[in-house]
Amino acid sequence: IVARSSGSSCIEVFTKDSQSPITTFENITHNHQYKVFLTNLNGSSTTFDLRTKGDSIEYDYIVDPTGWITPTNYGDPSSQWTQETRAYDENTATYASHTAAVGWRGFLVLNLSNPIYCDRVRVFADFDTGYVDRISIDVYNSTTWIEKYNGTIGNCVWTELEFSGETNVTKARFRYHFISGSVIFWFYEFDFWQGKPHSLPNGTTFNATSIDVSTAILRGNISDDGGEPCQYRFQYGSNSSYGNNTTWGGSEVQNSEFGVMIHNLVLGNTYHYRVQIRNDIGTVNGSDKNFTTAVPSLGWVSPTSDYDPNTQWTNEIYAYDDDTDTYTQSYHDINDPDGQWSFYIYLNHSVLICDKIRFFARGPTGDPSQIDQVDLDVYRGGAWIDAYLGTFTDKQWVVKSFMQGSVSQARIRFRINANNGGLYYQLYELDFNNSRPVPMITYEGPTNRSWGIALRPQLNITVNNPDGANMTITWSSNSSGSWQTFGTNNTVGNGTYHQTNTNFNTNNTKYWWKVSVSDGIDSNTSLFYFSTPDLTKPTSTIATITPYWKKSAATLTATATDTGWSGLKDVTLYSRFSIDNSSWGGWINAGVDTSSPWSWSYTFPNNTGYYQFYSIAIDNATNIEVTPGSPDARCGYETLTPNSSVSSITPYWKTSALQIFSGTASDTGPSGLKNVTLRYRYRAANASSWGGWVNSGVVDTDPWISVTWSFTFSNGSGHYEFYSLANDNATNTETAPGSADASCAYDNQAPSSTLADGSISDSTISTFEWNGAEGRHPAVIRLGSSEYYLIAAEGDLGGAGATYDGWLFTIRVWSNNGTIKKSLIDSWEYDVSDGFYPSICLVNGSSNIYAINYEDAGGVARKIITTRVCSNN
């Protein structure tokens, strides 16, 4: 159906006299053609009931079920496509994508929910002959795939492909043939033609619109397409023989409306015209109508021509064909080098007295890529003026007013919100408002928005009435708080007139005044203001600077006020410098800011030292702030880095988990030390690799007193290396050294040992035996005053004067029932009377167990003292 609603409505569809709806036309909001597909029906019906729900709806007509229809779902057997549903979402700004590779690629299958008679399809797709050389389209007639087209198509435009008709068509499939495999191709839209057996078409001639001095738009429709898309044209001339034909065009279906502008007409002549419609069966003529050219009536007037200097727009005439279903468009490529704005399209008309303009265009939709702004200018009085720049509503009439004048042209362009988006700019319609000439008010004095005007000035205006009629001028002011008339000039002609208002008598005051001019039919009003002298000095101050110390450029801000009418003009920053915070240089201009918020990027031109600041404000009446007696703000600047080191750590080995390490630190700059951080790295043993340097988390926060850290060996036993990093109050940080400042090791585990039985061999024992030539005997000696003993080779028979050569064989001597005590050992020592010496002998001959015994001078064992001797290795 074609319908429109002033609100939001829907229409339910029933078979005749049924109470159960079979489908619904949803979201009817404006004048449009709406479609629904009747599916899964049983039986037959030729009459349907419609029920309106929501706001009121106006119906135009019911559409016979022939025309372009979209697929209902898809198949992607090759899995080479993405975003497949966008190929049939009825939006040429979205697309399915296909990744290229040389040769024929995979099909995208597009399905219908019900079989149709089909003799053509249309596609809207990328087609760049540098990458593809042809496409292929097959249709499926419920039993067999049949190739219907193999060839080229237009790039990013609708291409209609006609073929021999097939019944019971349920799907089609589309694919590309690539000659280069380096790009991604976009497939925007695909439609089937739902047809019927062809017959002669029929059309209706509508009344002409936008009748002008030398142009008019002839309009008509296709009341019956005969089962296939039709072409149309108009015949026109000074009588019903016509004599002139517009060009055959279009590919329109039943109930489609269209219009064609004709040119070079003569003012005041009557012209006859009729529509002609043709399809494959034949051509038919619509009824004859006529119109007479005339000067356009007051109100909205369509342009009569266009100008596209950059040839970036297509179908430009659609921007002024009196049809908001058609549009001119221009494509924005992804990352377009020309930026986010489209090129201008110019719409022209012979000179009109015009005070406003309207347009209907694609606008913000909420999508990631969308048109978000319009730039609209009009050519008034021989110069371009800005009519509007900003956002607007999508596909709604937008009206913009301006001062009335002689207008002959408008230009318009659009902006995409991001340059990395790809979409079409679309302009559906643009109209001028042809307005009645009204009395003009110009050359006001004092000049509007002027300041510093003396008290009680003479007020002047110049008035001009294009039709020459006398006028009445009324002068008003709101100096008393409401608009009051203070002067009138009655029955005056074009010229300059004056009045004085004695209430304009106070300095530092803004006075509004207005002038209304009327000739009894048309009127005009202009509003002005001026300001009397502003004698009030502005004030300003630099905000406190935090933190005090800086090491890079800082943004300084100020607050400024002006209680006078003229307003602030600018604020100047002044600064001075000291190397020692005692002796200061002179104040210098450090920069002027001409707009709020007041701020300056200050780069500390004298480098390290101390700085002070104040500001001076000036207003538009040239009043200058008084210089303050002291600085508003101050800060310090330093880029010198501090230094520090960890003192040598002795002794190297530590057994306590908490250690106090010390260091040194200094800062050559004026800001002073803030803190010193201890950093370390660790390895478990000397043979291990060092780990990375880490922050110990230990910070000395009063390094100006002394530098110490409490360190707890967080990685446990092992080796540690250390260095320190100092920070000053200007946030300068010391550079890490190339090597460690100090090192130490940590071990809090006591050693342990065990004795292994049988480790002394017979060959070793034999060296202990008595040797006549060397006079050696083994001896057991005490280690200091402890209860530890060892076996050594004794080098002398002299008893108390015996010496030992340090040949140690075991570090402890054990008895079979405990540690051998001194009292026992004493009995082993050399006995002068008996001549006994301790000796080691093998027990049982065949074992590795040895015993200590007394041995006489002849080498005979006398007494076993202990049954086992063990070494430590």
BELNOR-V723413 format. One record per backbone hydrogen bond with DSSP energy under -1.0 kcal/mol. NH is the residue of the N-H (numbers start at 1). CO is the residue of the C=O. If there is no record, write none. Layout:
BEGIN
<<NH CO> <NH CO>>
END
This chain:
BEGIN
<<2 61> <3 32> <4 58> <9 28> <10 53> <11 25> <12 51> <13 23> <14 49> <16 47> <18 15> <22 13> <23 13> <25 11> <28 9> <32 3> <34 1> <49 14> <51 12> <53 10> <55 8> <58 4> <60 2> <66 64> <67 194> <69 192> <72 111> <73 111> <75 109> <79 76> <82 97> <86 83> <87 84> <88 85> <94 91> <96 187> <97 82> <98 185> <100 183> <103 178> <105 176> <108 174> <109 75> <110 172> <111 73> <112 170> <116 169> <118 166> <121 161> <122 191> <123 159> <124 189> <126 186> <131 128> <132 128> <133 177> <135 151> <136 175> <137 149> <138 173> <139 146> <140 171> <141 144> <146 139> <148 137> <149 137> <151 135> <156 125> <159 123> <161 121> <163 119> <166 118> <169 116> <170 140> <172 110> <173 138> <174 108> <175 136> <177 134> <178 103> <179 131> <180 131> <185 98> <187 96> <188 124> <189 124> <190 87> <191 122> <192 69> <193 120> <194 67> <195 117> <199 226> <202 224> <204 221> <206 219> <209 217> <212 215> <216 262> <217 209> <218 260> <220 258> <221 204> <222 256> <224 202> <228 225> <230 252> <231 278> <232 249> <233 276> <235 274> <236 244> <237 272> <242 239> <244 236> <246 234> <249 232> <252 230> <255 222> <256 253> <258 220> <260 218> <262 216> <265 214> <269 266> <271 291> <272 237> <273 289> <274 235> <276 233> <277 284> <278 231> <279 282> <284 277> <286 275> <289 273> <291 271> <293 269> <299 434> <301 432> <304 348> <305 348> <307 346> <311 308> <314 329> <318 315> <319 316> <320 317> <326 323> <328 427> <329 314> <330 425> <332 423> <335 419> <336 333> <339 336> <342 414> <345 412> <346 307> <347 410> <348 305> <349 408> <352 407> <354 405> <357 400> <358 431> <359 398> <360 429> <362 426> <372 415> <373 415> <374 390> <375 413> <376 388> <377 411> <378 385> <379 409> <380 378> <380 383> <381 406> <383 380> <385 378> <387 376> <388 376> <390 374> <395 361> <398 359> <400 357> <402 355> <405 354> <407 352> <408 379> <410 347> <411 377> <412 345> <413 375> <415 373> <416 340> <417 370> <421 418> <423 332> <425 330> <427 328> <428 360> <429 360> <430 319> <431 358> <432 301> <433 356> <434 299> <435 353> <440 464> <442 462> <445 460> <449 529> <450 447> <453 531> <456 504> <459 499> <460 445> <461 497> <462 442> <463 495> <464 440> <468 465> <471 492> <472 518> <473 489> <474 516> <475 487> <476 514> <477 484> <478 512> <481 478> <484 477> <486 475> <487 475> <489 473> <492 471> <495 463> <497 461> <499 459> <504 501> <505 503> <508 533> <511 530> <513 528> <514 476> <515 526> <516 474> <517 524> <518 472> <519 522> <524 517> <526 515> <528 513> <530 511> <531 450> <532 509> <539 561> <541 559> <543 557> <550 636> <554 602> <556 600> <558 598> <559 541> <561 539> <569 618> <570 618> <571 593> <572 616> <573 591> <574 614> <575 588> <576 612> <578 610> <585 577> <588 575> <590 573> <593 571> <600 556> <602 554> <607 604> <609 637> <610 578> <611 635> <612 576> <613 633> <614 574> <616 572> <618 570> <619 623> <620 567> <622 619> <625 617> <632 613> <633 613> <635 611> <636 548> <637 609> <638 550> <643 666> <645 664> <647 662> <654 745> <659 711> <661 709> <663 707> <664 645> <666 643> <674 727> <675 727> <676 700> <677 725> <678 698> <679 723> <680 694> <681 721> <683 719> <688 685> <691 682> <694 680> <696 678> <700 676> <705 702> <706 702> <709 661> <711 659> <716 713> <718 746> <719 683> <720 744> <721 681> <722 742> <723 679> <725 677> <727 675> <728 732> <729 672> <731 728> <734 726> <741 722> <742 722> <744 720> <745 652> <746 718> <747 654> <765 761> <766 762> <767 764> <768 765> <775 771> <777 794> <779 792> <781 790> <783 788> <786 783> <790 781> <792 779> <794 777> <795 803> <801 798> <802 799> <805 793> <808 806> <809 791> <815 818> <818 815> <820 813> <825 821> <826 822> <828 825> <835 831> <837 855> <839 853> <841 851> <843 849> <846 844> <851 841> <853 839> <854 863> <855 837> <856 860> <859 856> <862 854> <865 852> <866 852>>
END
